[in-house]
Amino acid sequence: MYNINNYRMTDEGEFYIFEYELAGFTKKDIELTARELKHYTLLSIKAEKDSRDKSSVFRIPNKISIDQVSSEIKNGLLRVTLPKEEDRSQINIKVN
């Protein structure tokens, strides 16, 4: 179910699925950007067609692998797959 802002985000473990309702817009009408900040990522969506304009910015709780983000729009629903960045705050070191 979508909230009042017409979006839904689900945590699928290794990635997030972000869905945003954009009825009447096509892929050529949409500008999608992701910006990494220190502890999270901002996802910006801007859609323009004729005199219609819709834009929003969403805070994704974790850093994501920006180079692996993918998206598609189908039947007025924008679906963005946001792979989580591997946590590098701790690693195991092999002792030789």
Salt bridges, closest charged atoms under 4 A:
ASP11 OD1 - LYS84 NZ 2.85
GLU19 OE1 - ARG8 NH2 2.47
GLU19 OE2 - ARG79 NH1 3.06
GLU48 OE2 - LYS46 NZ 3.20
GLU86 OE2 - ARG88 NH1 3.78
